[in-house]
């Protein structure tokens, strides 16, 4: 039982960074081609191409720590807008956290990975779908987001104007890695669970003590019966004499 309690403490207190989602190929590979985001030459005024990659959290809930994306600036102001959003009926929804990148490198093959640390650390719940979106952070920004390798597909979202509804299908998507820490209970919850484990241990110990006493009580009458039986035999021998 005490081993169980110790294991429970270790389980509750363990925190480790994990890859929540990744659509990279073996060896962190992704396609040489990409999807354009922002204002592309020839687009109508007010356009801001946005792309999104959907993913579902599995295994357990996590607290976001980093996003990892291959991006390159093609033209315009160095300002690329990245966001992680909740899901809204199968498309990107409410923004959980956004990031404005102002040091995106030039396009090259393959595009350089950019590690984006989270400041808000939103909790991503097990079984829920989320989205990472990329768009232009200025009216003239045009950037490239590398796509997944051929054959690696998933929920892909796109729109041309900021107020347009998202168009979603299953296709090659923007390459993405989502990193986070496993969510552990708050200290008060840990204390409550610990007290429950200790109470269970004490209950088992009490039941064990009662069982032992019961076995002893069952044994004592047998000894008394044997003693009574021996006295009776001696009395019979005296009577015969």
ABEGO torsion letter per residue (X at the ends): XAAAAAAAAAAAABBBBBBABBABBBGGBBBABBBBBEBBBGBBBGBBBBBBBBBBBBGBBBBBABBBBBBBBABEBBBBBBBBBBBBGGBBBBBABBBBBAABBBBBOBBBBBBBBBAAGBBBBBGBBBBBBBBBABAABBBBBBBBBBGBBBBBBBBABAABBBBBBBBBBBBBBBBBBBBBBBAAAAAAAAAAAAAAAAAAAAAAAAAAAAAAAAAAAAAAAAAAAAAAAAAAAAAAX
